[in-house]
């Protein structure tokens, strides 16, 4: 049989002899010997690697370094890409599966494929191998030290744990804790302007994370920016769950939101507040608005803003892949044993949604290359996990994500009141992230199908975090607006939308100021601790520091 013209004579005796000689020549240590052998194989395999090089995906950052051009490693990435495409394609073409089961299979296969990448091993990653040889193995030793430290803490490290100190160089907007319950602390921030808008703002962050995602370094802080625009800002800081919170349910978080609203109204002697709900706290804010409307108290909230928040979960994204009987039984077991779900479990869940960026990239940099961790405020926050009340977390997954009961009028009740989102007529600003993998824009959009009041929808560039935390001074990303009231779908909205470069924050501020433009002097109760609410401690408070 004639040889294929594209395949080199790998078994040629002279080539094998040369490879054997090269394996030991000048190799002072095992890593160098391994590199010599690879170089010898590279000469043999170069024609084969060149023949398939056109199939390499130039956008795959895992294999972008020039070291991957070595014929041996080039063939590795080519083979991996073929295998990856085949496995993902096979999962996509699977028949006789429900849509939900097929989505779970595709998600699982993708994560397996990502884990199998040759970039994840020091022996098949040429960048890591070169670094190990240059440092005489020190890079690998440092990487092992990083790995052991992470194993001990039970969580991947993404940033220098010593770089940030709460209240000093992160979460440091001046303010005080002015109210406290077993579930939350209420922070009031010190005005930086002589006059402020009469209607104050209360921000409800998700209880699955620390509140200071909205108060990172001063340059990125949404809270500081709001204060500097003349807004009296209050923020809820949720307590990280412990055994004492085993019986906490959704009603408790809704009651906490209403308590915060009433506390602020009474303290400042105002009729209403502006409210922001971020992610799951936005879902809860929707229920709170419905309950207030049912009670005839809708006027307590002048306007509502939703950051990447879902109320209709029919298009809830990849988090739906984590909701099955096995997961629910595990959470139920935790609820009966310790009463709370360890925040590291949820951190891993979110990391798996972006495995290449949040898991394997970290392993590559800090385990294989032995790089030190950067000082990155957002990643510091991302690793600062909170525990969740297990009983409520299970109900949340079942009632909202799985069964989508929130959009069925009267299907859910809280505080003795049936929830009907159709009763919500509060002016609403809805922000979604175009690349959001946690609360997909198509899912956030559906809030428009249920609220009956005026809704301003803004589609921001980037995702669940960067799409929200986008200060105007940075000039990053963009946002899209379509003010045609006849638009009925997200696709139609995008097709007719106008793109504006930079942050959407100024658009929100303009909208907010039209809801309640009156201003008052920033004195008396507008200064934290000088009114009915006495200062309990300095911001950011103690709850945010509870682990």
Beta strands, then each sheet from edge to edge (+ up, - down):
strand 1: 175-180
strand 2: 184-189
strand 3: 195-197
strand 4: 201-204
strand 5: 233-238
strand 6: 273-278
strand 7: 301-307
strand 8: 340-341
strand 9: 388-389
strand 10: 413-414
strand 11: 417-418
strand 12: 427-433
strand 13: 455-460
strand 14: 478-481
strand 15: 498-501
strand 16: 519-521
strand 17: 537-538
sheet 1: 15+ 14- 13+ 12+ 7+ 6+ 4+ 5+ 2- 1+ 17-
sheet 2: 3+ 16-
sheet 3: 8+ 9-
sheet 4: 10+ 11-
end
